[in-house]
Structure formats: C-alpha cells, structure tokens
C-alpha cells in the first residue's frame, strides 16, 4: 500500500507543478528576476503551498499515527550547519541559473529536452558523489 500512496502523492505533486507553471524554466527565471520583468505568479503558488502545508502539518500533529506507516518520521535536526548551507547554496544556484529544481527536473524528463536531461544526470551524479564522500567521512 505504501507504493500506491507514494505514487498518488507524486502524481498529484507533478500535476501541481505542471498546472502552476513551475516546470517552465522561463517562468521560474521570470519569478526570480525581481528587478527586471518580474513574473509574480509563482509567489501565489508558493503562498498556496505554504498555507496548505501549515494546515496539513497542524492536522497531522494532532493524529496518533500516520495513515500508511506505523510511526511518523518527523525531522529531528534543527540546527543550521555547513552541510545545510552548502546544499541550499547549490540548490539556489541551480534554480537561479537554470530555472529548474529537482522536482520539476524529474517531471520534465518526459520532454526529452537535452538541457533537462543533463540537469537530471548532474543531479544524480551529485547525489552519488555526496553518498560516496559522506561514507568516506565515517
């Protein structure tokens, strides 16, 4: 049942990205261009996502257990460390330079656009490199 719940959640997420325009790199770059020809439409998308999550987490915190698991898996780490800052910086650089981030990048794979294929390949290579280097530290 977990795979079905994951599939449905992923499908709804992908559909939301497409409907909102978040899969269009030009629209995202227009949103990030605050001092040029700013496209404010994605601000409403983000505000809606934040509001939805605030309400959902408020509801979830009152539940005894999740629907598709034995326990909740809430994040436990609350400090800001070097790894978080570096990871957020890479995320922001990729988003600002290309107008795409991991979720929309994966959704856009269906277009077979060469730029997006390279983006996803680089993202996967970065994830693999992190896994290798993180394992070497321990």
C-alpha positions as CSV (number, residue, x, y, z in Angstrom):
1,X,0.0,0.0,0.0
2,X,3.0,2.4,0.6
3,X,3.9,2.3,-3.0
4,X,0.4,3.3,-4.1
5,X,0.3,6.2,-1.6
6,X,3.7,7.3,-2.8
7,X,2.6,7.1,-6.4
8,X,-0.5,9.1,-5.8
9,X,1.3,11.8,-3.9
10,X,4.0,12.0,-6.6
11,X,1.4,12.2,-9.3
12,X,-0.5,15.0,-7.5
13,X,2.8,16.8,-6.9
14,X,3.8,16.5,-10.6
15,X,0.4,17.6,-11.7
16,X,0.5,20.6,-9.4
17,X,4.0,21.6,-10.8
18,X,2.7,21.4,-14.4
19,X,-0.5,23.3,-13.7
20,X,1.3,26.1,-11.7
21,X,4.0,26.6,-14.4
22,X,6.8,25.5,-12.1
23,X,8.1,23.1,-14.8
24,X,8.6,26.0,-17.2
25,X,12.2,27.3,-16.6
26,X,11.4,30.6,-18.3
27,X,8.6,31.3,-15.9
28,X,10.7,30.4,-12.8
29,X,13.6,32.7,-14.0
30,X,11.0,35.4,-14.6
31,X,9.9,35.0,-11.0
32,X,13.5,35.2,-9.8
33,X,14.1,38.4,-11.8
34,X,12.9,40.8,-9.1
35,X,14.5,43.9,-10.6
36,X,13.6,43.2,-14.2
37,X,10.4,41.9,-15.8
38,X,9.3,40.2,-12.6
39,X,6.6,37.5,-13.0
40,X,4.9,37.4,-9.6
41,X,2.5,34.4,-10.5
42,X,4.7,31.8,-8.7
43,X,4.5,33.8,-5.5
44,X,0.9,32.8,-5.3
45,X,1.9,29.2,-6.0
46,X,4.4,29.3,-3.1
47,X,2.0,31.0,-0.8
48,X,-0.7,28.4,-1.6
49,X,1.9,25.6,-0.9
50,X,3.0,27.1,2.4
51,X,-0.6,27.6,3.5
52,X,-1.6,24.1,2.5
53,X,1.4,22.6,4.4
54,X,0.8,24.7,7.5
55,X,-2.8,23.4,7.7
56,X,-1.8,19.8,6.8
57,X,1.0,19.7,9.4
58,X,-1.3,21.2,12.0
59,X,-3.8,18.4,11.3
60,X,-1.0,15.7,11.2
61,X,0.5,16.8,14.6
62,X,-2.9,16.0,16.2
63,X,-3.1,12.5,14.8
64,X,-1.8,9.5,16.8
65,X,-0.3,7.7,13.8
66,X,0.1,8.2,10.0
67,X,-2.2,6.6,7.5
68,X,0.4,4.5,5.7
69,X,3.1,3.8,8.3
70,X,3.5,2.7,11.9
71,X,5.1,5.9,13.1
72,X,5.6,9.5,11.9
73,X,9.1,10.3,10.6
74,X,9.4,13.9,11.7
75,X,12.8,15.7,11.1
76,X,14.8,15.8,14.3
77,X,17.7,18.0,13.2
78,X,17.1,21.7,13.9
79,X,20.5,23.3,13.7
80,X,21.9,25.1,10.7
81,X,25.3,23.6,9.8
82,X,27.8,23.7,7.0
83,X,26.2,20.9,5.1
84,X,22.8,22.6,5.1
85,X,24.2,25.9,3.9
86,X,26.3,24.3,1.2
87,X,23.4,22.2,0.0
88,X,21.0,25.1,0.0
89,X,23.6,27.2,-1.9
90,X,23.9,24.5,-4.6
91,X,20.1,24.2,-4.8
92,X,19.7,28.0,-5.1
93,X,22.5,28.3,-7.8
94,X,20.9,25.6,-9.9
95,X,17.5,27.1,-9.5
96,X,18.7,30.6,-10.3
97,X,20.9,29.7,-13.3
98,X,18.6,27.1,-15.0
99,X,15.1,28.0,-13.6
100,X,14.7,24.3,-12.6
101,X,14.9,22.3,-9.4
102,X,14.8,18.6,-8.7
103,X,11.0,18.0,-8.7
104,X,10.3,19.9,-11.9
105,X,13.5,18.5,-13.4
106,X,12.2,15.0,-13.0
107,X,8.7,15.9,-14.3
108,X,10.3,17.5,-17.3
109,X,12.2,14.3,-18.3
110,X,9.2,13.4,-20.4
111,X,10.1,16.3,-22.8
112,X,13.5,14.7,-23.5
113,X,14.9,18.2,-23.6
114,X,18.7,17.9,-23.7
115,X,19.3,20.7,-21.1
116,X,16.9,19.0,-18.7
117,X,18.4,15.5,-19.3
118,X,21.9,17.0,-18.4
119,X,20.4,18.7,-15.3
120,X,18.9,15.4,-14.0
121,X,22.2,13.5,-14.8
122,X,24.2,16.1,-13.0
123,X,21.8,16.0,-10.1
124,X,22.1,12.2,-9.8
125,X,25.9,12.4,-10.1
126,X,25.9,15.0,-7.3
127,X,23.7,12.7,-5.1
128,X,26.0,9.8,-5.8
129,X,29.1,11.9,-5.0
130,X,27.6,13.1,-1.8
131,X,26.8,9.5,-0.8
132,X,30.4,8.4,-1.6
133,X,32.1,11.3,0.2
134,X,29.8,11.1,3.2
135,X,30.6,7.4,3.6
136,X,34.3,8.2,3.4
137,X,34.0,10.6,6.4
138,X,32.6,7.9,8.7
